[in-house]
Amino acid sequence: MIAARPLAPQAPCSGRGATSRSARPPRPAARARGRTALRVRALGFDFGDAGGSPPPPKPSVRVGAYQMRAASLLVFQSVLRGAVGEAFLAALAATQKYQAKASEVVGASAKLYQLLMAAGHDSWQDYVLDQVLFGRENAFARAAAQGGADARAPSMEAVAYDLDVLQDLAMPLQQLVDLTTDAAPTVGGYWASSAAAPGLRAPPAAASKQLPGAAAAAAPRAPAAAIPLNAGGGGAGGAAAAAAPISAPPTREELAAWKAAIAGHERWGAAAPLVLEYYRRHGFGITSRNSTLRWSKGAFEEASEGAEGAPAVVLSAYKQQRAELDANTLRHAAGLPAQHAIVCGPSGSGKSWMLWEGTLAAAKQQGIRLVEVTSSEFGAILDIARGCARYPRVRFILVADHLELPLRGSLLQDVCSGLSGAGGSGWPSNTLLYVGASPGSTVTPSDPLVQRAGLLLLTEPLDEEGFREALGELLGAQRAGRLTPTGAQLAAWDASGAGSPGGDEPAAAAPAAVSDAELASAIAWAKRHCGGLSLRAAGAYARLCGDGGAPAAAA
């Protein structure tokens, strides 16, 4: 029997040429690592205990927050409606659109730039503030303009909230440009440096944070007339402002001062009483920005302030008629009983000048709005009057020139019924009707429209001596700078205070001497080009002379 021998221990085989792992001497570096303790704070998280600021939110998060805040507006939703507001929202959304083309992203921002430039705004913030004060489709603005909103009303909190939201949304265009270049980096830095400033004028000096004063409604408004920024509360001053008639539209400088006063607050919501005061003082919508309007297709539109070459002086040929019409106009502006008026006379005798430019010069500073009503729209005169009634604190004068009289049929019945206050569509007390009869009209004191108008003014044809007198006055006004392009003279009166209401005309220009030879040349020109002697012909001839045309050449 053979005894078993114990086998010698062997190292495990781990492949060809393998040796025992325990037989290897440990490496110095491995020993060193084995003695180092590994401390794990967190896996994939930074709890901020190591110092430093948190990373900024992703652009998509910021844009989403802007869109949510825009949707949350309670009172001023209309600010982001319309072409410009929608273009801003579209440009914002384009920066986060999935797989949007670079041209689409850049084009959305470029469209906003173009619309801001076309509207005359220097920045997106300027547009936002402009629309806040404009008050389009805004129930709060309408109520404030009608005297039905109080500074202590619960809705003032919503107004303040919206103003704060709009302040956040009124980002500098550079911020939108940065979002655009992040989404479309190939657009380049040249575009990025050009797309943030759409202004057409040099940056103005810092606007004053003083607002036009309450005395502005009764006197020529100057920047020096100011009110404290905390005015417009719910006390006696606020109640008086709500009861007074709406004043004239603000000038460009005054509007800039209102915007600066709102933007000057750390948070726009604190300026809610100022916004209320603006609506109380100037109204809302198109009537808050324009002294002259026209009625077209059932709505008010902006109209020109005067005819080219209209005289900024009262001509002797119709001085008495003009004085009667101006006195009636100023009574209406003051809230006193006034009469509707009809002006008739031959062609070119000054009817249109007296009805439009004369009335505007007398009443613009008093806050009256003139509404041009064409012959084609006169059939809707009661609808126009009802449109004026929606602005009870605004004084209107409807000017219907070149109207064929007498009226007949149902139109005569409707107009007379409205003017007499009979029926359910009585004439609103804040509106007067001034009619200019066409040259071929037949106007008699027994006409029902004349009887209800109350004021009938007649202009006379000119003979040669009357034409000489009118031409001399117009040439004198031309040389004194009183015969000016549309609206320019009235703007100059605004700045200087001349020509303010209450009967103060600018200092009369000395009439120019018209020699017999000059008169003969002017008469020949008038008969050749205007069909006879008239104030219109005298005005056109004076304009021609002022532009450098020689009488001989004109003839």
KOLLO-693930 format. One record per residue (C-alpha): residue number from 0; residue in three letters; y, z, x. Coordinates in steps of 0.001 Angstrom, whole numbers. Layout:
N
{NUM,'ALA',{Y,Z,X}}
...
END
This chain:
555
{0,'MET',{0,0,0}}
{1,'ILE',{3226,-1110,1375}}
{2,'ALA',{6226,1229,952}}
{3,'ALA',{9451,-376,-451}}
{4,'ARG',{12423,-490,1873}}
{5,'PRO',{15841,28,524}}
{6,'LEU',{18067,-3062,781}}
{7,'ALA',{21296,-2878,2693}}
{8,'PRO',{24383,-3077,440}}
{9,'GLN',{26081,-6512,336}}
{10,'ALA',{29605,-7523,-579}}
{11,'PRO',{29984,-9411,-3840}}
{12,'CYS',{30268,-13161,-3416}}
{13,'SER',{33479,-14738,-4614}}
{14,'GLY',{32998,-18169,-3280}}
{15,'ARG',{32491,-19908,-96}}
{16,'GLY',{33591,-17905,2876}}
{17,'ALA',{34631,-15039,636}}
{18,'THR',{35050,-11628,2109}}
{19,'SER',{35284,-8226,574}}
{20,'ARG',{38769,-7475,-1035}}
{21,'SER',{38327,-3832,-27}}
{22,'ALA',{37679,-4905,3506}}
{23,'ARG',{41129,-6610,3808}}
{24,'PRO',{43802,-4519,5460}}
{25,'PRO',{46786,-3980,3099}}
{26,'ARG',{49951,-5960,3919}}
{27,'PRO',{53021,-3954,4832}}
{28,'ALA',{55172,-5731,2212}}
{29,'ALA',{52622,-5056,-487}}
{30,'ARG',{52591,-1400,403}}
{31,'ALA',{56352,-1327,204}}
{32,'ARG',{56386,-2940,-3239}}
{33,'GLY',{53773,-608,-4455}}
{34,'ARG',{56022,2342,-3705}}
{35,'THR',{59042,894,-5681}}
{36,'ALA',{59430,2177,-9227}}
{37,'LEU',{60196,-518,-11885}}
{38,'ARG',{62543,669,-14614}}
{39,'VAL',{62771,-1546,-17710}}
{40,'ARG',{65813,-1008,-19905}}
{41,'ALA',{65054,-3558,-22595}}
{42,'LEU',{63352,-6866,-23091}}
{43,'GLY',{65786,-9617,-24148}}
{44,'PHE',{68519,-7265,-25378}}
{45,'ASP',{71848,-6078,-24022}}
{46,'PHE',{72992,-2864,-25670}}
{47,'GLY',{76375,-2957,-23919}}
{48,'ASP',{75818,236,-21890}}
{49,'ALA',{76239,-1730,-18686}}
{50,'GLY',{79936,-2486,-19347}}
{51,'GLY',{81714,-5837,-20002}}
{52,'SER',{82820,-7488,-23287}}
{53,'PRO',{80445,-9036,-25807}}
{54,'PRO',{80196,-12827,-25802}}
{55,'PRO',{82475,-14727,-28228}}
{56,'PRO',{80927,-15905,-31479}}
{57,'LYS',{79510,-19375,-31568}}
{58,'PRO',{81809,-22111,-32986}}
{59,'SER',{79504,-22545,-35964}}
{60,'VAL',{79949,-18864,-36858}}
{61,'ARG',{83742,-19108,-36666}}
{62,'VAL',{83894,-22307,-38731}}
{63,'GLY',{81608,-20775,-41349}}
{64,'ALA',{83924,-17787,-41612}}
{65,'TYR',{86947,-20068,-42086}}
{66,'GLN',{85188,-22021,-44821}}
{67,'MET',{84179,-18844,-46628}}
{68,'ARG',{87725,-17465,-46506}}
{69,'ALA',{89137,-20769,-47765}}
{70,'ALA',{86790,-20605,-50745}}
{71,'SER',{87864,-17016,-51483}}
{72,'LEU',{91525,-17826,-52265}}
{73,'LEU',{92589,-16350,-55596}}
{74,'VAL',{96156,-17604,-56163}}
{75,'PHE',{96984,-20282,-53603}}
{76,'GLN',{93968,-22582,-53908}}
{77,'SER',{96298,-25580,-54252}}
{78,'VAL',{97502,-25128,-50659}}
{79,'LEU',{94191,-26551,-49444}}
{80,'ARG',{94074,-29263,-52086}}
{81,'GLY',{95713,-32617,-51739}}
{82,'ALA',{95293,-35085,-48912}}
{83,'VAL',{96466,-32824,-46063}}
{84,'GLY',{94559,-29694,-47076}}
{85,'GLU',{91373,-31635,-47688}}
{86,'ALA',{91765,-33402,-44339}}
{87,'PHE',{91966,-30019,-42591}}
{88,'LEU',{88784,-28768,-44252}}
{89,'ALA',{87044,-32066,-43480}}
{90,'ALA',{88066,-31897,-39816}}
{91,'LEU',{86796,-28334,-39612}}
{92,'ALA',{83465,-29260,-41205}}
{93,'ALA',{83032,-32337,-39013}}
{94,'THR',{82947,-30191,-35878}}
{95,'GLN',{79732,-28557,-37139}}
{96,'LYS',{78060,-31493,-38874}}
{97,'TYR',{74477,-31976,-37730}}
{98,'GLN',{74092,-35047,-35515}}
{99,'ALA',{77595,-36249,-36304}}
{100,'LYS',{78850,-39158,-34270}}
{101,'ALA',{81628,-38386,-31815}}
{102,'SER',{83816,-41016,-33476}}
{103,'GLU',{83352,-39283,-36847}}
{104,'VAL',{84354,-35876,-35477}}
{105,'VAL',{87396,-37200,-33623}}
{106,'GLY',{88420,-39421,-36532}}
{107,'ALA',{88528,-36446,-38909}}
{108,'SER',{90973,-34595,-36652}}
{109,'ALA',{93008,-37765,-36107}}
{110,'LYS',{93371,-38217,-39883}}
{111,'LEU',{94805,-34715,-40241}}
{112,'TYR',{97262,-35462,-37435}}
{113,'GLN',{98394,-38674,-39141}}
{114,'LEU',{98899,-37000,-42515}}
{115,'LEU',{100909,-34143,-41018}}
{116,'MET',{103144,-36612,-39210}}
{117,'ALA',{103601,-38751,-42342}}
{118,'ALA',{104575,-35656,-44349}}
{119,'GLY',{107117,-34610,-41700}}
{120,'HIS',{105474,-31355,-40645}}
{121,'ASP',{105563,-30131,-37052}}
{122,'SER',{102338,-28159,-37333}}
{123,'TRP',{99525,-27215,-39670}}
{124,'GLN',{101106,-23773,-40095}}
{125,'ASP',{104384,-25377,-41206}}
{126,'TYR',{102497,-27336,-43861}}
{127,'VAL',{100705,-24221,-45124}}
{128,'LEU',{103962,-22268,-45463}}
{129,'ASP',{105641,-25248,-47116}}
{130,'GLN',{102908,-25465,-49743}}
{131,'VAL',{103017,-21715,-50374}}
{132,'LEU',{106710,-21988,-51256}}
{133,'PHE',{106229,-25244,-53173}}
{134,'GLY',{103909,-23448,-55597}}
{135,'ARG',{102114,-26520,-56896}}
{136,'GLU',{99492,-25790,-59596}}
{137,'ASN',{100124,-22084,-59129}}
{138,'ALA',{100127,-19827,-62192}}
{139,'PHE',{101817,-16998,-60268}}
{140,'ALA',{104619,-19292,-59072}}
{141,'ARG',{105192,-20565,-62605}}
{142,'ALA',{105317,-17035,-64020}}
{143,'ALA',{107719,-15883,-61303}}
{144,'ALA',{110005,-18897,-61835}}
{145,'GLN',{110056,-18195,-65570}}
{146,'GLY',{110904,-14542,-64976}}
{147,'GLY',{107502,-13249,-66066}}
{148,'ALA',{106173,-11793,-62787}}
{149,'ASP',{107012,-8307,-61534}}
{150,'ALA',{106857,-7063,-57960}}
{151,'ARG',{104660,-4155,-59099}}
{152,'ALA',{102174,-6331,-60996}}
{153,'PRO',{98474,-5990,-60041}}
{154,'SER',{98381,-9682,-59128}}
{155,'MET',{100688,-8974,-56172}}
{156,'GLU',{97641,-7607,-54333}}
{157,'ALA',{95901,-10957,-54791}}
{158,'VAL',{99039,-12723,-53550}}
{159,'ALA',{99062,-10535,-50440}}
{160,'TYR',{95333,-11146,-49873}}
{161,'ASP',{95774,-14911,-50099}}
{162,'LEU',{98728,-14861,-47730}}
{163,'ASP',{96633,-13001,-45152}}
{164,'VAL',{93797,-15499,-45592}}
{165,'LEU',{96172,-18434,-45209}}
{166,'GLN',{97599,-16865,-42061}}
{167,'ASP',{94107,-16877,-40560}}
{168,'LEU',{93496,-20445,-41705}}
{169,'ALA',{96863,-21636,-40386}}
{170,'MET',{95399,-21986,-36903}}
{171,'PRO',{97288,-23798,-34164}}
{172,'LEU',{96187,-27416,-34005}}
{173,'GLN',{95111,-26775,-30409}}
{174,'GLN',{92356,-24544,-31755}}
{175,'LEU',{91064,-27352,-33966}}
{176,'VAL',{91342,-29732,-31024}}
{177,'ASP',{89189,-27362,-28950}}
{178,'LEU',{86527,-27308,-31660}}
{179,'THR',{86669,-31091,-31783}}
{180,'THR',{86274,-31526,-28039}}
{181,'ASP',{83366,-29069,-28038}}
{182,'ALA',{81604,-31251,-30592}}
{183,'ALA',{82689,-34557,-29006}}
{184,'PRO',{83305,-33940,-25295}}
{185,'THR',{83452,-37651,-24521}}
{186,'VAL',{86853,-37937,-26190}}
{187,'GLY',{88501,-36754,-22983}}
{188,'GLY',{91366,-34530,-21996}}
{189,'TYR',{94083,-37126,-22579}}
{190,'TRP',{93374,-37143,-26318}}
{191,'ALA',{93035,-33363,-26377}}
{192,'SER',{96472,-32889,-24822}}
{193,'SER',{98069,-35335,-27298}}
{194,'ALA',{96487,-34306,-30595}}
{195,'ALA',{97985,-30842,-31018}}
{196,'ALA',{101647,-31615,-31807}}
{197,'PRO',{102503,-34057,-34647}}
{198,'GLY',{106229,-33211,-34778}}
{199,'LEU',{108820,-35990,-34941}}
{200,'ARG',{111791,-33839,-33926}}
{201,'ALA',{112544,-31786,-30864}}
{202,'PRO',{111514,-28142,-31308}}
{203,'PRO',{114436,-26318,-32977}}
{204,'ALA',{115980,-23145,-31720}}
{205,'ALA',{114424,-19962,-33018}}
{206,'ALA',{115073,-19867,-36741}}
{207,'SER',{116964,-16939,-38130}}
{208,'LYS',{114953,-14477,-40199}}
{209,'GLN',{117874,-14113,-42571}}
{210,'LEU',{117574,-15641,-46014}}
{211,'PRO',{120227,-17267,-48193}}
{212,'GLY',{122239,-14727,-50156}}
{213,'ALA',{122424,-14160,-53860}}
{214,'ALA',{126001,-15455,-53862}}
{215,'ALA',{124606,-18855,-52912}}
{216,'ALA',{123916,-19635,-56564}}
{217,'ALA',{127644,-19570,-57351}}
{218,'ALA',{129260,-20776,-54135}}
{219,'PRO',{128615,-23250,-51333}}
{220,'ARG',{125677,-21901,-49393}}
{221,'ALA',{126132,-21289,-45708}}
{222,'PRO',{123738,-19768,-43170}}
{223,'ALA',{126002,-16725,-42909}}
{224,'ALA',{125285,-15758,-46518}}
{225,'ALA',{122116,-13715,-46159}}
{226,'ILE',{120041,-11020,-47758}}
{227,'PRO',{117856,-8402,-46061}}
{228,'LEU',{114252,-9374,-45546}}
{229,'ASN',{113032,-6539,-47763}}
{230,'ALA',{114898,-7849,-50817}}
{231,'GLY',{113172,-9215,-53896}}
{232,'GLY',{111572,-6010,-55140}}
{233,'GLY',{111005,-4937,-58679}}
{234,'GLY',{114237,-2967,-59105}}
{235,'ALA',{117500,-3944,-60727}}
{236,'GLY',{118119,-6683,-58182}}
{237,'GLY',{114750,-8268,-58890}}
{238,'ALA',{115286,-8086,-62648}}
{239,'ALA',{118697,-9724,-62309}}
{240,'ALA',{117230,-12512,-60197}}
{241,'ALA',{114543,-13115,-62821}}
{242,'ALA',{117162,-13385,-65576}}
{243,'ALA',{119634,-15674,-63768}}
{244,'PRO',{119277,-19464,-63930}}
{245,'ILE',{117349,-21177,-61158}}
{246,'SER',{119688,-22071,-58303}}
{247,'ALA',{119981,-25339,-56402}}
{248,'PRO',{117069,-26476,-54228}}
{249,'PRO',{117174,-25033,-50712}}
{250,'THR',{118530,-27141,-47905}}
{251,'ARG',{116257,-27994,-44990}}
{252,'GLU',{117773,-25176,-42959}}
{253,'GLU',{117360,-22666,-45773}}
{254,'LEU',{113747,-23686,-46333}}
{255,'ALA',{113068,-23239,-42620}}
{256,'ALA',{114609,-19746,-42830}}
{257,'TRP',{112272,-18766,-45683}}
{258,'LYS',{109259,-19999,-43728}}
{259,'ALA',{110367,-18140,-40609}}
{260,'ALA',{110862,-14950,-42618}}
{261,'ILE',{107258,-15089,-43863}}
{262,'ALA',{105802,-16063,-40487}}
{263,'GLY',{107795,-13275,-38828}}
{264,'HIS',{105593,-10613,-40409}}
{265,'GLU',{102641,-9399,-38386}}
{266,'ARG',{100538,-10030,-41499}}
{267,'TRP',{101779,-12531,-44051}}
{268,'GLY',{100547,-10376,-46906}}
{269,'ALA',{103479,-8041,-46304}}
{270,'ALA',{105800,-10947,-47239}}
{271,'ALA',{104484,-11186,-50821}}
{272,'PRO',{107789,-9833,-52258}}
{273,'LEU',{109670,-12567,-50377}}
{274,'VAL',{107485,-15257,-51924}}
{275,'LEU',{108178,-13773,-55357}}
{276,'GLU',{111917,-13790,-54606}}
{277,'TYR',{111788,-17437,-53548}}
{278,'TYR',{110163,-18499,-56824}}
{279,'ARG',{112701,-16478,-58805}}
{280,'ARG',{115591,-18088,-56969}}
{281,'HIS',{114518,-21720,-56498}}
{282,'GLY',{111650,-22228,-58942}}
{283,'PHE',{108420,-24018,-58142}}
{284,'GLY',{107036,-27525,-57943}}
{285,'ILE',{109074,-30704,-57784}}
{286,'THR',{112103,-29166,-59510}}
{287,'SER',{112385,-26615,-56685}}
{288,'ARG',{112928,-29328,-54061}}
{289,'ASN',{115002,-32026,-55815}}
{290,'SER',{118332,-32121,-57635}}
{291,'THR',{117627,-35639,-58906}}
{292,'LEU',{114436,-36629,-60699}}
{293,'ARG',{113102,-39482,-62764}}
{294,'TRP',{110598,-39525,-65598}}
{295,'SER',{107723,-41899,-65007}}
{296,'LYS',{104361,-42113,-66778}}
{297,'GLY',{104595,-38677,-68288}}
{298,'ALA',{105732,-36688,-65241}}
{299,'PHE',{108734,-35938,-63039}}
{300,'GLU',{109179,-37846,-59796}}
{301,'GLU',{111752,-37639,-57021}}
{302,'ALA',{114797,-39901,-57506}}
{303,'SER',{117637,-41140,-55319}}
{304,'GLU',{120814,-39052,-55290}}
{305,'GLY',{123221,-41945,-55794}}
{306,'ALA',{124015,-45602,-55611}}
{307,'GLU',{124943,-47297,-52364}}
{308,'GLY',{128694,-47256,-51871}}
{309,'ALA',{129443,-44814,-54674}}
{310,'PRO',{132948,-43332,-54364}}
{311,'ALA',{133177,-39680,-53424}}
{312,'VAL',{136606,-39484,-55048}}
{313,'VAL',{137747,-39439,-58658}}
{314,'LEU',{139389,-42790,-59358}}
{315,'SER',{142494,-42845,-61529}}
{316,'ALA',{140867,-45478,-63747}}
{317,'TYR',{138562,-42895,-65295}}
{318,'LYS',{140039,-39581,-64125}}
{319,'GLN',{140552,-38199,-67637}}
{320,'GLN',{137068,-39145,-68818}}
{321,'ARG',{135548,-37719,-65658}}
{322,'ALA',{137417,-34438,-66124}}
{323,'GLU',{136093,-34079,-69694}}
{324,'LEU',{132533,-34825,-68643}}
{325,'ASP',{132714,-32477,-65638}}
{326,'ALA',{134028,-29622,-67789}}
{327,'ASN',{131150,-30111,-70213}}
{328,'THR',{128665,-30225,-67345}}
{329,'LEU',{129941,-26996,-65815}}
{330,'ARG',{129764,-25221,-69176}}
{331,'HIS',{126110,-26191,-69378}}
{332,'ALA',{125534,-24971,-65824}}
{333,'ALA',{127056,-21618,-66748}}
{334,'GLY',{124797,-21250,-69788}}
{335,'LEU',{127668,-21794,-72245}}
{336,'PRO',{127502,-24088,-75282}}
{337,'ALA',{127865,-27717,-74217}}
{338,'GLN',{127583,-31103,-75899}}
{339,'HIS',{125475,-34185,-75447}}
{340,'ALA',{127595,-37139,-74321}}
{341,'ILE',{127802,-40916,-74782}}
{342,'VAL',{129820,-43074,-72391}}
{343,'CYS',{130589,-46652,-73386}}
{344,'GLY',{132762,-49439,-72052}}
{345,'PRO',{132693,-52892,-70471}}
{346,'SER',{130438,-53795,-67579}}
{347,'GLY',{131577,-52462,-64217}}
{348,'SER',{134084,-50001,-65688}}
{349,'GLY',{132555,-46962,-63968}}
{350,'LYS',{130088,-45676,-66582}}
{351,'SER',{127173,-45364,-64169}}
{352,'TRP',{129318,-43825,-61431}}
{353,'MET',{130633,-41233,-63845}}
{354,'LEU',{127257,-40432,-65399}}
{355,'TRP',{125234,-40132,-62204}}
{356,'GLU',{127313,-39620,-59046}}
{357,'GLY',{130133,-37820,-60873}}
{358,'THR',{127815,-35470,-62729}}
{359,'LEU',{125783,-34820,-59590}}
{360,'ALA',{128878,-33997,-57553}}
{361,'ALA',{130066,-31558,-60234}}
{362,'ALA',{126739,-29857,-60886}}
{363,'LYS',{124509,-30055,-57816}}
{364,'GLN',{125686,-26778,-56320}}
{365,'GLN',{125296,-25103,-59711}}
{366,'GLY',{121591,-25858,-59753}}
{367,'ILE',{121535,-28540,-62459}}
{368,'ARG',{118768,-31130,-62142}}
{369,'LEU',{119567,-34687,-63191}}
{370,'VAL',{116704,-36715,-64673}}
{371,'GLU',{116970,-40490,-64705}}
{372,'VAL',{115531,-41973,-67903}}
{373,'THR',{115174,-45753,-67884}}
{374,'SER',{115439,-47838,-71036}}
{375,'SER',{111693,-48434,-70950}}
{376,'GLU',{111026,-44680,-70914}}
{377,'PHE',{113615,-43711,-73522}}
{378,'GLY',{111037,-43961,-76280}}
{379,'ALA',{109424,-40841,-74788}}
{380,'ILE',{112713,-38899,-74762}}
{381,'LEU',{111265,-36021,-76819}}
{382,'ASP',{108303,-35742,-74427}}
{383,'ILE',{110770,-35618,-71537}}
{384,'ALA',{112721,-32858,-73280}}
{385,'ARG',{109497,-30916,-73788}}
{386,'GLY',{108760,-31382,-70087}}
{387,'CYS',{112124,-29779,-69314}}
{388,'ALA',{111318,-26914,-71678}}
{389,'ARG',{108443,-25933,-69380}}
{390,'TYR',{111117,-24836,-66880}}
{391,'PRO',{113247,-22564,-69128}}
{392,'ARG',{115409,-21168,-66294}}
{393,'VAL',{116293,-24622,-64927}}
{394,'ARG',{119285,-26517,-66372}}
{395,'PHE',{118604,-30235,-66928}}
{396,'ILE',{120733,-33252,-67821}}
{397,'LEU',{118841,-36364,-68919}}
{398,'VAL',{120805,-39483,-67928}}
{399,'ALA',{119835,-42593,-69921}}
{400,'ASP',{122018,-45435,-68627}}
{401,'HIS',{122206,-49037,-69868}}
{402,'LEU',{120825,-48073,-73289}}
{403,'GLU',{121264,-50550,-76110}}
{404,'LEU',{123029,-48921,-79072}}
{405,'PRO',{122731,-48370,-81942}}
{406,'LEU',{119187,-47081,-81951}}
{407,'ARG',{117071,-48170,-84862}}
{408,'GLY',{113975,-47263,-86805}}
{409,'SER',{111673,-44414,-85923}}
{410,'LEU',{113250,-43964,-82482}}
{411,'LEU',{116638,-43173,-84060}}
{412,'GLN',{115011,-40753,-86487}}
{413,'ASP',{113041,-38978,-83750}}
{414,'VAL',{116028,-38660,-81404}}
{415,'CYS',{118383,-37437,-84124}}
{416,'SER',{115771,-35002,-85410}}
{417,'GLY',{115245,-33634,-81912}}
{418,'LEU',{118966,-33316,-81111}}
{419,'SER',{119630,-31534,-84388}}
{420,'GLY',{116857,-29021,-83686}}
{421,'ALA',{114957,-29904,-86853}}
{422,'GLY',{111179,-30001,-87004}}
{423,'GLY',{108658,-28529,-84609}}
{424,'SER',{110048,-30406,-81603}}
{425,'GLY',{113599,-29119,-81501}}
{426,'TRP',{115707,-29928,-78458}}
{427,'PRO',{115447,-27284,-75685}}
{428,'SER',{118620,-25329,-74989}}
{429,'ASN',{118330,-25868,-71221}}
{430,'THR',{118690,-29658,-71513}}
{431,'LEU',{121577,-32039,-72261}}
{432,'LEU',{121418,-35796,-72939}}
{433,'TYR',{123996,-38129,-71352}}
{434,'VAL',{123787,-41748,-72530}}
{435,'GLY',{125467,-44774,-70976}}
{436,'ALA',{125728,-47590,-73522}}
{437,'SER',{125007,-51112,-72348}}
{438,'PRO',{127987,-53527,-72403}}
{439,'GLY',{126625,-55309,-75476}}
{440,'SER',{126247,-52143,-77524}}
{441,'THR',{128065,-51418,-80758}}
{442,'VAL',{129239,-47817,-80826}}
{443,'THR',{131048,-46370,-83841}}
{444,'PRO',{132017,-42795,-84759}}
{445,'SER',{129735,-43012,-87800}}
{446,'ASP',{126643,-43708,-85719}}
{447,'PRO',{124137,-40855,-86261}}
{448,'LEU',{123520,-40544,-82514}}
{449,'VAL',{127264,-40343,-81792}}
{450,'GLN',{127700,-37654,-84449}}
{451,'ARG',{124976,-35521,-82888}}
{452,'ALA',{126176,-36130,-79329}}
{453,'GLY',{129547,-34504,-79857}}
{454,'LEU',{131268,-36064,-76812}}
{455,'LEU',{132194,-39764,-76823}}
{456,'LEU',{133959,-41152,-73750}}
{457,'LEU',{135388,-44673,-73474}}
{458,'THR',{136097,-46549,-70251}}
{459,'GLU',{138587,-49397,-70241}}
{460,'PRO',{138504,-52849,-68606}}
{461,'LEU',{140758,-53357,-65581}}
{462,'ASP',{143759,-55623,-65405}}
{463,'GLU',{145145,-56818,-62069}}
{464,'GLU',{147329,-53759,-61542}}
{465,'GLY',{144465,-51407,-62412}}
{466,'PHE',{142249,-53325,-60017}}
{467,'ARG',{144916,-52999,-57270}}
{468,'GLU',{145117,-49229,-57864}}
{469,'ALA',{141346,-48777,-57788}}
{470,'LEU',{140981,-50959,-54687}}
{471,'GLY',{143695,-48988,-52866}}
{472,'GLU',{142004,-45674,-53706}}
{473,'LEU',{138623,-46983,-52589}}
{474,'LEU',{139966,-48427,-49346}}
{475,'GLY',{141714,-45126,-48653}}
{476,'ALA',{138457,-43272,-49300}}
{477,'GLN',{136648,-45766,-47067}}
{478,'ARG',{138995,-45108,-44161}}
{479,'ALA',{138763,-41348,-44721}}
{480,'GLY',{134972,-41469,-44698}}
{481,'ARG',{134668,-40769,-48432}}
{482,'LEU',{132777,-43942,-49330}}
{483,'THR',{129384,-43207,-47878}}
{484,'PRO',{125708,-44129,-48105}}
{485,'THR',{123530,-42494,-50709}}
{486,'GLY',{123525,-38699,-50541}}
{487,'ALA',{125361,-38456,-47214}}
{488,'GLN',{128700,-37387,-48710}}
{489,'LEU',{127044,-34732,-50845}}
{490,'ALA',{125178,-33424,-47809}}
{491,'ALA',{128472,-33195,-45914}}
{492,'TRP',{129999,-31271,-48820}}
{493,'ASP',{127032,-28878,-48705}}
{494,'ALA',{127692,-28145,-45038}}
{495,'SER',{131478,-27802,-45281}}
{496,'GLY',{131816,-26250,-48721}}
{497,'ALA',{134176,-29003,-49870}}
{498,'GLY',{133596,-30490,-53278}}
{499,'SER',{132044,-27297,-54608}}
{500,'PRO',{131760,-26756,-58358}}
{501,'GLY',{134454,-25143,-60415}}
{502,'GLY',{136878,-28065,-60194}}
{503,'ASP',{137469,-28105,-56417}}
{504,'GLU',{137307,-31692,-55214}}
{505,'PRO',{137628,-32590,-51533}}
{506,'ALA',{141191,-33211,-50448}}
{507,'ALA',{142258,-36538,-51942}}
{508,'ALA',{142457,-39398,-49473}}
{509,'ALA',{145772,-41247,-49443}}
{510,'PRO',{145430,-44613,-51222}}
{511,'ALA',{145666,-47641,-48977}}
{512,'ALA',{148479,-50096,-49530}}
{513,'VAL',{147159,-53390,-50900}}
{514,'SER',{149422,-56371,-50283}}
{515,'ASP',{149737,-59283,-52707}}
{516,'ALA',{147739,-61486,-50360}}
{517,'GLU',{144959,-58905,-50039}}
{518,'LEU',{144927,-58446,-53794}}
{519,'ALA',{144636,-62187,-54394}}
{520,'SER',{141741,-62405,-51938}}
{521,'ALA',{139982,-59443,-53571}}
{522,'ILE',{140462,-60860,-57082}}
{523,'ALA',{139042,-64219,-56020}}
{524,'TRP',{136059,-62507,-54416}}
{525,'ALA',{135477,-60309,-57506}}
{526,'LYS',{135533,-63251,-59891}}
{527,'ARG',{133234,-65265,-57667}}
{528,'HIS',{130664,-62572,-56900}}
{529,'CYS',{130947,-60037,-59750}}
{530,'GLY',{132069,-62125,-62697}}
{531,'GLY',{135470,-60465,-63050}}
{532,'LEU',{137595,-57437,-62309}}
{533,'SER',{135749,-54126,-62424}}
{534,'LEU',{135375,-50867,-60579}}
{535,'ARG',{131997,-52104,-59358}}
{536,'ALA',{133660,-55167,-57846}}
{537,'ALA',{136413,-53043,-56252}}
{538,'GLY',{133799,-50738,-54742}}
{539,'ALA',{131728,-53629,-53389}}
{540,'TYR',{134822,-55235,-51881}}
{541,'ALA',{135921,-51961,-50257}}
{542,'ARG',{132434,-51573,-48802}}
{543,'LEU',{132582,-55098,-47407}}
{544,'CYS',{135932,-54416,-45776}}
{545,'GLY',{134647,-51163,-44323}}
{546,'ASP',{131676,-52966,-42804}}
{547,'GLY',{133995,-55268,-40910}}
{548,'GLY',{134162,-58215,-43291}}
{549,'ALA',{137558,-59907,-43413}}
{550,'PRO',{139031,-60568,-46867}}
{551,'ALA',{139412,-64230,-46097}}
{552,'ALA',{135787,-64518,-45043}}
{553,'ALA',{134706,-62474,-48071}}
{554,'ALA',{136476,-64833,-50429}}
END
